């Protein structure tokens, strides 16, 4: 199946972009362009990209035609059939940018998906990306072999790994100081609710990746069921001081939960 559109990330800082139209649709595009550092210009300016946010159909089509005749790539608000490019819904976490596009056919769907991702993705993603970038030289020095380096990064970034992107405050510098430390991880969760749907995203992900789950007798089976089917479950009053290799979780219930 062919792609409807090829997603691209375009650096617009200091570059001119034509914007035509008035009212909130045009102002929304203006805010987005200015956020990207673009220089918003009028129709007669020289630019590679143009956005037409004109409500009147005849006026909009005429403007689209003039821009395309000059070789300008056009985004036509609410007119997907006339778009050379579309502007996706965006989730931004520093250097990490996630774009959700529907080819212009349903901005509402893209917005709904963006809202879901906003709730799922932690604010630490940007710092994680910057940390990995800053640590490239140290990572190459520790893992000169490219395949070994990819395996180490993959294991660290995997669900429940020491740098799990959806985990709790992944620390790249600490991992680079001792990459082997990511092989064994022990998590302690005090649960405030007996409802498994009340688990935080980080708790649910770690529990799903755990090799062994230590738990008090009052932890509900419905929560234990969120662990992998082959994960060992150990009912105990206190988890061992040295839980061993792999990902382990110690579950307790908060008083009154």
RASUL-V64911 format. One record per residue. N is the residue number from 1. RES is the residue in three letters. PHI is phi in whole degrees, 0 to 359 (none if undefined). OMEGA is omega in whole degrees, 0 to 359 (999 if undefined). D_FIRST is the distance of its C-alpha to the first C-alpha in Angstrom with 1 decimal. Layout:
n=N res=RES phi=PHI omega=OMEGA d_first=D_FIRST
n=N res=RES phi=PHI omega=OMEGA d_first=D_FIRST
//
This chain:
n=1 res=UNK phi=none omega=182 d_first=0.0
n=2 res=UNK phi=281 omega=177 d_first=3.8
n=3 res=UNK phi=289 omega=174 d_first=6.7
n=4 res=UNK phi=296 omega=179 d_first=9.1
n=5 res=UNK phi=212 omega=176 d_first=11.8
n=6 res=UNK phi=263 omega=180 d_first=13.0
n=7 res=UNK phi=294 omega=178 d_first=15.6
n=8 res=UNK phi=223 omega=172 d_first=19.0
n=9 res=UNK phi=251 omega=186 d_first=22.5
n=10 res=UNK phi=251 omega=177 d_first=25.1
n=11 res=UNK phi=275 omega=186 d_first=28.8
n=12 res=UNK phi=251 omega=184 d_first=30.8
n=13 res=UNK phi=304 omega=178 d_first=34.2
n=14 res=UNK phi=79 omega=182 d_first=36.8
n=15 res=UNK phi=258 omega=181 d_first=34.4
n=16 res=UNK phi=283 omega=173 d_first=34.8
n=17 res=UNK phi=225 omega=180 d_first=32.3
n=18 res=UNK phi=284 omega=176 d_first=33.3
n=19 res=UNK phi=228 omega=181 d_first=33.6
n=20 res=UNK phi=241 omega=178 d_first=34.7
n=21 res=UNK phi=129 omega=179 d_first=35.9
n=22 res=UNK phi=224 omega=178 d_first=38.3
n=23 res=UNK phi=90 omega=186 d_first=38.4
n=24 res=UNK phi=298 omega=178 d_first=36.4
n=25 res=UNK phi=303 omega=179 d_first=32.8
n=26 res=UNK phi=291 omega=181 d_first=34.1
n=27 res=UNK phi=293 omega=177 d_first=36.1
n=28 res=UNK phi=297 omega=177 d_first=33.2
n=29 res=UNK phi=293 omega=179 d_first=31.2
n=30 res=UNK phi=298 omega=180 d_first=34.5
n=31 res=UNK phi=298 omega=180 d_first=34.9
n=32 res=UNK phi=294 omega=180 d_first=31.5
n=33 res=UNK phi=296 omega=180 d_first=32.0
n=34 res=UNK phi=293 omega=176 d_first=35.5
n=35 res=UNK phi=297 omega=178 d_first=34.3
n=36 res=UNK phi=275 omega=178 d_first=32.1
n=37 res=UNK phi=86 omega=180 d_first=35.1
n=38 res=UNK phi=288 omega=174 d_first=34.1
n=39 res=UNK phi=260 omega=182 d_first=36.9
n=40 res=UNK phi=283 omega=184 d_first=36.5
n=41 res=UNK phi=230 omega=180 d_first=37.7
n=42 res=UNK phi=272 omega=188 d_first=38.3
n=43 res=UNK phi=297 omega=185 d_first=36.8
n=44 res=UNK phi=280 omega=182 d_first=39.0
n=45 res=UNK phi=285 omega=176 d_first=38.2
n=46 res=UNK phi=273 omega=181 d_first=36.1
n=47 res=UNK phi=204 omega=179 d_first=32.8
n=48 res=UNK phi=271 omega=183 d_first=29.2
n=49 res=UNK phi=236 omega=177 d_first=27.9
n=50 res=UNK phi=216 omega=177 d_first=29.2
n=51 res=UNK phi=238 omega=179 d_first=28.9
n=52 res=UNK phi=250 omega=180 d_first=30.2
n=53 res=UNK phi=242 omega=182 d_first=31.4
n=54 res=UNK phi=254 omega=185 d_first=33.7
n=55 res=UNK phi=284 omega=183 d_first=34.1
n=56 res=UNK phi=298 omega=187 d_first=35.6
n=57 res=UNK phi=299 omega=183 d_first=33.0
n=58 res=UNK phi=296 omega=180 d_first=34.8
n=59 res=UNK phi=295 omega=180 d_first=35.8
n=60 res=UNK phi=295 omega=182 d_first=32.4
n=61 res=UNK phi=296 omega=178 d_first=30.8
n=62 res=UNK phi=295 omega=179 d_first=33.6
n=63 res=UNK phi=294 omega=178 d_first=33.1
n=64 res=UNK phi=300 omega=180 d_first=29.4
n=65 res=UNK phi=298 omega=181 d_first=30.2
n=66 res=UNK phi=295 omega=181 d_first=32.9
n=67 res=UNK phi=293 omega=182 d_first=30.9
n=68 res=UNK phi=293 omega=178 d_first=28.0
n=69 res=UNK phi=296 omega=178 d_first=30.6
n=70 res=UNK phi=269 omega=181 d_first=31.8
n=71 res=UNK phi=86 omega=179 d_first=28.4
n=72 res=UNK phi=279 omega=174 d_first=28.1
n=73 res=UNK phi=283 omega=191 d_first=24.7
n=74 res=UNK phi=243 omega=165 d_first=25.1
n=75 res=UNK phi=251 omega=181 d_first=24.3
n=76 res=UNK phi=251 omega=184 d_first=25.7
n=77 res=UNK phi=299 omega=179 d_first=26.7
n=78 res=UNK phi=66 omega=178 d_first=25.7
n=79 res=UNK phi=226 omega=187 d_first=24.1
n=80 res=UNK phi=301 omega=181 d_first=20.3
n=81 res=UNK phi=292 omega=181 d_first=20.0
n=82 res=UNK phi=255 omega=183 d_first=22.3
n=83 res=UNK phi=271 omega=168 d_first=20.9
n=84 res=UNK phi=274 omega=176 d_first=20.0
n=85 res=UNK phi=213 omega=178 d_first=19.7
n=86 res=UNK phi=238 omega=178 d_first=20.1
n=87 res=UNK phi=254 omega=186 d_first=22.4
n=88 res=UNK phi=282 omega=166 d_first=21.1
n=89 res=UNK phi=287 omega=190 d_first=23.4
n=90 res=UNK phi=236 omega=168 d_first=25.0
n=91 res=UNK phi=245 omega=185 d_first=26.6
n=92 res=UNK phi=241 omega=172 d_first=29.0
n=93 res=UNK phi=228 omega=183 d_first=31.0
n=94 res=UNK phi=64 omega=181 d_first=32.7
n=95 res=UNK phi=289 omega=180 d_first=30.6
n=96 res=UNK phi=270 omega=179 d_first=27.8
n=97 res=UNK phi=236 omega=179 d_first=25.6
n=98 res=UNK phi=246 omega=182 d_first=22.7
n=99 res=UNK phi=248 omega=178 d_first=20.7
n=100 res=UNK phi=242 omega=181 d_first=19.0
n=101 res=UNK phi=238 omega=176 d_first=17.0
n=102 res=UNK phi=234 omega=182 d_first=15.7
n=103 res=UNK phi=68 omega=179 d_first=15.1
n=104 res=UNK phi=85 omega=185 d_first=18.7
n=105 res=UNK phi=276 omega=179 d_first=18.2
n=106 res=UNK phi=206 omega=177 d_first=20.3
n=107 res=UNK phi=296 omega=179 d_first=22.6
n=108 res=UNK phi=296 omega=178 d_first=24.4
n=109 res=UNK phi=295 omega=179 d_first=21.6
n=110 res=UNK phi=299 omega=180 d_first=21.1
n=111 res=UNK phi=294 omega=179 d_first=24.9
n=112 res=UNK phi=295 omega=178 d_first=25.2
n=113 res=UNK phi=293 omega=177 d_first=22.8
n=114 res=UNK phi=299 omega=180 d_first=24.8
n=115 res=UNK phi=298 omega=178 d_first=28.0
n=116 res=UNK phi=295 omega=181 d_first=26.9
n=117 res=UNK phi=292 omega=177 d_first=26.0
n=118 res=UNK phi=302 omega=180 d_first=29.3
n=119 res=UNK phi=284 omega=185 d_first=31.1
n=120 res=UNK phi=276 omega=191 d_first=29.3
n=121 res=UNK phi=267 omega=184 d_first=29.4
n=122 res=UNK phi=286 omega=179 d_first=33.0
n=123 res=UNK phi=292 omega=183 d_first=34.8
n=124 res=UNK phi=282 omega=183 d_first=35.4
n=125 res=UNK phi=299 omega=181 d_first=31.8
n=126 res=UNK phi=297 omega=179 d_first=32.9
n=127 res=UNK phi=296 omega=177 d_first=36.0
n=128 res=UNK phi=297 omega=179 d_first=34.1
n=129 res=UNK phi=298 omega=180 d_first=31.9
n=130 res=UNK phi=295 omega=179 d_first=35.0
n=131 res=UNK phi=295 omega=178 d_first=36.9
n=132 res=UNK phi=295 omega=178 d_first=34.3
n=133 res=UNK phi=295 omega=181 d_first=34.4
n=134 res=UNK phi=294 omega=184 d_first=38.2
n=135 res=UNK phi=266 omega=183 d_first=38.4
n=136 res=UNK phi=301 omega=182 d_first=36.4
n=137 res=UNK phi=295 omega=180 d_first=39.5
n=138 res=UNK phi=295 omega=180 d_first=41.1
n=139 res=UNK phi=293 omega=178 d_first=38.1
n=140 res=UNK phi=295 omega=180 d_first=38.0
n=141 res=UNK phi=293 omega=181 d_first=41.7
n=142 res=UNK phi=282 omega=180 d_first=41.5
n=143 res=UNK phi=234 omega=181 d_first=38.5
n=144 res=UNK phi=299 omega=180 d_first=38.8
n=145 res=UNK phi=282 omega=184 d_first=36.3
n=146 res=UNK phi=299 omega=180 d_first=32.7
n=147 res=UNK phi=296 omega=179 d_first=31.4
n=148 res=UNK phi=295 omega=179 d_first=34.2
n=149 res=UNK phi=295 omega=179 d_first=33.5
n=150 res=UNK phi=296 omega=179 d_first=29.9
n=151 res=UNK phi=294 omega=180 d_first=31.0
n=152 res=UNK phi=296 omega=179 d_first=33.7
n=153 res=UNK phi=295 omega=180 d_first=31.5
n=154 res=UNK phi=299 omega=180 d_first=28.9
n=155 res=UNK phi=293 omega=181 d_first=31.8
n=156 res=UNK phi=293 omega=183 d_first=33.4
n=157 res=UNK phi=272 omega=181 d_first=30.3
n=158 res=UNK phi=292 omega=178 d_first=29.3
n=159 res=UNK phi=304 omega=182 d_first=30.1
n=160 res=UNK phi=84 omega=179 d_first=33.9
n=161 res=UNK phi=288 omega=185 d_first=34.2
n=162 res=UNK phi=295 omega=177 d_first=36.9
n=163 res=UNK phi=243 omega=178 d_first=34.4
n=164 res=UNK phi=313 omega=183 d_first=32.1
n=165 res=UNK phi=302 omega=180 d_first=30.5
n=166 res=UNK phi=257 omega=180 d_first=31.1
n=167 res=UNK phi=274 omega=185 d_first=34.5
n=168 res=UNK phi=262 omega=174 d_first=37.9
n=169 res=UNK phi=47 omega=177 d_first=38.8
n=170 res=UNK phi=300 omega=186 d_first=37.4
n=171 res=UNK phi=246 omega=183 d_first=39.9
n=172 res=UNK phi=295 omega=182 d_first=38.6
n=173 res=UNK phi=300 omega=180 d_first=42.1
n=174 res=UNK phi=294 omega=178 d_first=43.5
n=175 res=UNK phi=294 omega=179 d_first=40.6
n=176 res=UNK phi=297 omega=179 d_first=41.1
n=177 res=UNK phi=293 omega=180 d_first=44.8
n=178 res=UNK phi=205 omega=182 d_first=44.2
n=179 res=UNK phi=303 omega=181 d_first=40.6
n=180 res=UNK phi=294 omega=181 d_first=42.1
n=181 res=UNK phi=295 omega=180 d_first=43.1
n=182 res=UNK phi=284 omega=182 d_first=39.5
n=183 res=UNK phi=288 omega=182 d_first=39.8
n=184 res=UNK phi=239 omega=181 d_first=42.2
n=185 res=UNK phi=222 omega=180 d_first=41.8
n=186 res=UNK phi=237 omega=181 d_first=43.9
n=187 res=UNK phi=245 omega=177 d_first=43.1
n=188 res=UNK phi=242 omega=180 d_first=45.7
n=189 res=UNK phi=239 omega=172 d_first=44.7
n=190 res=UNK phi=257 omega=189 d_first=47.3
n=191 res=UNK phi=271 omega=182 d_first=45.6
n=192 res=UNK phi=269 omega=183 d_first=46.9
n=193 res=UNK phi=219 omega=177 d_first=45.3
n=194 res=UNK phi=272 omega=180 d_first=45.0
n=195 res=UNK phi=274 omega=180 d_first=41.7
n=196 res=UNK phi=298 omega=179 d_first=38.7
n=197 res=UNK phi=287 omega=178 d_first=36.7
n=198 res=UNK phi=272 omega=176 d_first=39.2
n=199 res=UNK phi=298 omega=174 d_first=38.1
n=200 res=UNK phi=289 omega=179 d_first=36.9
n=201 res=UNK phi=300 omega=180 d_first=33.4
n=202 res=UNK phi=296 omega=179 d_first=35.1
n=203 res=UNK phi=297 omega=181 d_first=37.3
n=204 res=UNK phi=297 omega=181 d_first=34.5
n=205 res=UNK phi=292 omega=180 d_first=32.3
n=206 res=UNK phi=294 omega=179 d_first=35.4
n=207 res=UNK phi=299 omega=180 d_first=36.5
n=208 res=UNK phi=292 omega=182 d_first=33.2
n=209 res=UNK phi=261 omega=188 d_first=33.4
n=210 res=UNK phi=294 omega=174 d_first=37.1
n=211 res=UNK phi=272 omega=180 d_first=38.7
n=212 res=UNK phi=214 omega=180 d_first=41.9
n=213 res=UNK phi=240 omega=172 d_first=43.0
n=214 res=UNK phi=269 omega=184 d_first=46.7
n=215 res=UNK phi=207 omega=174 d_first=47.7
n=216 res=UNK phi=282 omega=185 d_first=50.8
n=217 res=UNK phi=295 omega=183 d_first=51.7
n=218 res=UNK phi=270 omega=176 d_first=51.0
n=219 res=UNK phi=287 omega=185 d_first=47.3
n=220 res=UNK phi=296 omega=176 d_first=45.5
n=221 res=UNK phi=303 omega=181 d_first=43.5
n=222 res=UNK phi=298 omega=177 d_first=40.6
n=223 res=UNK phi=283 omega=178 d_first=40.3
n=224 res=UNK phi=298 omega=179 d_first=40.8
n=225 res=UNK phi=293 omega=178 d_first=37.9
n=226 res=UNK phi=283 omega=175 d_first=35.6
n=227 res=UNK phi=280 omega=176 d_first=36.2
n=228 res=UNK phi=303 omega=181 d_first=34.3
n=229 res=UNK phi=299 omega=182 d_first=35.6
n=230 res=UNK phi=266 omega=177 d_first=36.9
n=231 res=UNK phi=287 omega=178 d_first=38.6
n=232 res=UNK phi=288 omega=178 d_first=42.4
n=233 res=UNK phi=242 omega=184 d_first=44.3
n=234 res=UNK phi=233 omega=175 d_first=47.9
n=235 res=UNK phi=280 omega=183 d_first=50.2
n=236 res=UNK phi=203 omega=177 d_first=52.9
n=237 res=UNK phi=281 omega=180 d_first=55.2
n=238 res=UNK phi=213 omega=177 d_first=54.2
n=239 res=UNK phi=290 omega=180 d_first=51.4
n=240 res=UNK phi=297 omega=180 d_first=52.6
n=241 res=UNK phi=297 omega=178 d_first=53.4
n=242 res=UNK phi=241 omega=185 d_first=51.3
n=243 res=UNK phi=288 omega=177 d_first=48.3
n=244 res=UNK phi=93 omega=185 d_first=47.0
n=245 res=UNK phi=284 omega=178 d_first=43.8
n=246 res=UNK phi=91 omega=180 d_first=40.3
n=247 res=UNK phi=264 omega=180 d_first=39.4
n=248 res=UNK phi=238 omega=180 d_first=42.1
n=249 res=UNK phi=229 omega=175 d_first=42.6
n=250 res=UNK phi=246 omega=185 d_first=46.0
n=251 res=UNK phi=252 omega=172 d_first=45.9
n=252 res=UNK phi=230 omega=178 d_first=48.9
n=253 res=UNK phi=257 omega=177 d_first=49.5
n=254 res=UNK phi=293 omega=178 d_first=51.1
n=255 res=UNK phi=306 omega=180 d_first=54.5
n=256 res=UNK phi=84 omega=181 d_first=54.3
n=257 res=UNK phi=284 omega=999 d_first=50.6
//
